Amino acid sequence: MSRIGIMGGTFNPIHVGHIKIADSAYKQYELDEVWFMPNHIPAYKSNIDIVSGTDRLNMVNIAISAYPYFKSSDYELKREGKTYTYETLSLLKQYYPTDDFFFIMGADSLFYFDKWVKPDVIVANAEILVASRNDKGLDALNDKIKQLDDIFGGQHFHIITCDNVECSSSILREYIRNTEPEEGLITEQNAYIKKYLDDDVYDYIINQNLYKNH
């Protein structure tokens, strides 16, 4: 029996905030592994600004290479059409019935969790680990957790204690699109990229000319 964290997302691109949350969840909840699982076509997003699944998976593999307890999964990328968390977790539980799953999400997602498709199925197949954010106070987060536990019965939601990382994949895409790497030149935009994006992931983005035409 293994304790497996599921870190879903578009990872467009993956950044240090994703890594920090997953690492904190791994350590705090004594997980055996964390699986990074890029979405195929997220049900809640347009795919206009999303690079290929192959590129996103490659970036994940680069970003997690230093962490032996992090794994990548192309499970959702192989599925056709839009993907829903309840379907993914239900199928994973069927394939790995003796393992315990922990679905990792941000606080912003938790506040809309009861509006997700079949949230009851999600909590039936995984514990929910929630990373707090500075703009979502702990009091409000705990109140929402209590409300959701009352709705779904039991204690399914748990807070990940970790340093907040004010990083956005959309801002990274914008800065990459609007800047060119220049040796020795430090601007606000490329300083942001340097701070929040793994160097090798950034090299991959530049070499593959990603986000320039999105």
CORDASUL-V401809 format. One record per residue. RES is the residue in three letters. OMEGA is omega in radians with two decimals (* if undefined). Layout:
BEGIN
res/omega
RES/OMEGA
RES/OMEGA
END
This chain:
BEGIN
res/omega
MET/3.14
SER/3.05
ARG/-2.97
ILE/3.04
GLY/3.08
ILE/3.13
MET/3.14
GLY/3.11
GLY/3.10
THR/-3.11
PHE/-2.98
ASN/0.07
PRO/3.00
ILE/-3.12
HIS/-3.02
VAL/3.09
GLY/3.09
HIS/-3.11
ILE/-3.10
LYS/3.12
ILE/-3.12
ALA/-3.13
ASP/3.10
SER/3.11
ALA/3.13
TYR/-3.07
LYS/-3.03
GLN/-3.07
TYR/3.02
GLU/3.10
LEU/3.07
ASP/3.13
GLU/2.92
VAL/3.12
TRP/3.04
PHE/-2.96
MET/3.11
PRO/3.08
ASN/3.01
HIS/3.01
ILE/-3.10
PRO/-3.09
ALA/-3.01
TYR/-3.08
LYS/2.92
SER/-3.13
ASN/-3.07
ILE/-3.02
ASP/-3.06
ILE/3.10
VAL/-3.00
SER/3.08
GLY/3.11
THR/3.13
ASP/-3.13
ARG/3.09
LEU/3.10
ASN/3.12
MET/3.08
VAL/-3.11
ASN/3.10
ILE/-3.04
ALA/-3.06
ILE/-3.00
SER/-3.11
ALA/-3.07
TYR/-3.08
PRO/-3.12
TYR/3.02
PHE/3.09
LYS/3.02
SER/3.13
SER/3.06
ASP/-3.04
TYR/-3.12
GLU/3.13
LEU/-3.13
LYS/-3.08
ARG/-3.12
GLU/3.05
GLY/-3.13
LYS/-3.10
THR/3.11
TYR/-3.08
THR/-3.09
TYR/3.12
GLU/-3.12
THR/-3.10
LEU/3.11
SER/-3.13
LEU/3.11
LEU/-3.13
LYS/3.06
GLN/-3.10
TYR/-3.08
TYR/-2.99
PRO/-3.11
THR/-3.13
ASP/3.06
ASP/-3.10
PHE/-3.13
PHE/-3.11
PHE/-3.04
ILE/3.13
MET/3.06
GLY/-3.12
ALA/-3.12
ASP/3.11
SER/-3.11
LEU/-3.07
PHE/3.08
TYR/-3.00
PHE/-3.10
ASP/3.07
LYS/3.12
TRP/3.09
VAL/3.09
LYS/3.12
PRO/3.11
ASP/3.11
VAL/3.12
ILE/-3.09
VAL/3.08
ALA/-3.05
ASN/-3.13
ALA/2.90
GLU/-3.09
ILE/3.11
LEU/-2.98
VAL/3.09
ALA/-3.13
SER/3.08
ARG/-3.09
ASN/-3.10
ASP/3.03
LYS/-3.06
GLY/-3.10
LEU/3.13
ASP/3.13
ALA/3.14
LEU/3.12
ASN/3.09
ASP/3.14
LYS/3.10
ILE/3.10
LYS/3.13
GLN/-3.11
LEU/3.08
ASP/3.08
ASP/-3.12
ILE/-3.00
PHE/3.10
GLY/3.13
GLY/3.14
GLN/-3.02
HIS/-2.98
PHE/-3.04
HIS/-3.08
ILE/2.99
ILE/3.08
THR/-3.13
CYS/3.09
ASP/3.13
ASN/3.09
VAL/-3.11
GLU/-3.08
CYS/-3.11
SER/3.07
SER/-3.12
SER/3.09
ILE/3.09
LEU/3.13
ARG/-3.13
GLU/-3.11
TYR/3.10
ILE/-3.13
ARG/-3.00
ASN/-3.14
THR/3.04
GLU/3.12
PRO/3.12
GLU/-3.08
GLU/3.05
GLY/-3.11
LEU/3.12
ILE/3.05
THR/3.11
GLU/-3.09
GLN/-3.11
ASN/3.00
ALA/3.08
TYR/3.11
ILE/-3.12
LYS/-3.08
LYS/-2.95
TYR/-3.10
LEU/3.07
ASP/-3.09
ASP/-3.11
ASP/3.04
VAL/3.12
TYR/3.09
ASP/3.12
TYR/-3.14
ILE/-3.13
ILE/-3.11
ASN/-3.13
GLN/3.14
ASN/-3.12
LEU/3.04
TYR/3.14
LYS/-3.08
ASN/-3.13
HIS/*
END
